[in-house]
Amino acid sequence: MHSVSIATVSHGGRMKSKTDAGLRNQVRIIGGVHRGRKLVFADAPGLRPTADSVRERLFNWLGQDLTGQRVLDLFSGSGALGLEAASRRAASVVLVEQHRRTAAQLRAQVRSWNEADRVQVEEEDALLYLRRPAVALFDGVLLDPPFVWQQWPQLWPLLRHHLATDGWVYVEAGQLPVWPQWLWPVKQGRAGMSHYALLRVGAVADEPAAG
């Protein structure tokens, strides 16, 4: 989920119009069957969509085509990460978003793309969602919470029960958290204030923590 703040005055002193603000609250899908389609989202606390360059790098790391994979976007926000996964032919995608207005916009986006059969939107807190007894097993999980969110120690044991044995986890944060020894880093990078890493399940890392 990445953060956008809309200023009322430009650097040159010109008042921002509603059109200017609207352009700031859009991102485009950069690959797959929905390439070029726009995502429009409302302002919400901590919401800042992942940059195009970072999404491109992530899906290069993942091999571009996610056919057959079950993906969870746990802090969905604009939906840029989860819907990018859907565009790249993931078998199913769950978008979890606790902000009511943002979740409603995600549902509308999914319906407008005729993706309701593959993409599910859940309006709920991330940790409460993971505590559900009937939550499915996922091949990949996208974790991009607001920078102020710091409940990583509570998240990891819950998440482990919902990951396939060869699954992957993408983490994006202002500072990468300490991750458990059952995850190991494959790739890492940085863009502006964001640090990100692709982790894999199933091995003990030489360096079990980062950040």
Order of alpha helices (4+ residues) and beta strands (2+ residues): alpha-beta-beta-alpha-beta-alpha-beta-alpha-beta-alpha-beta-alpha-beta-beta-beta
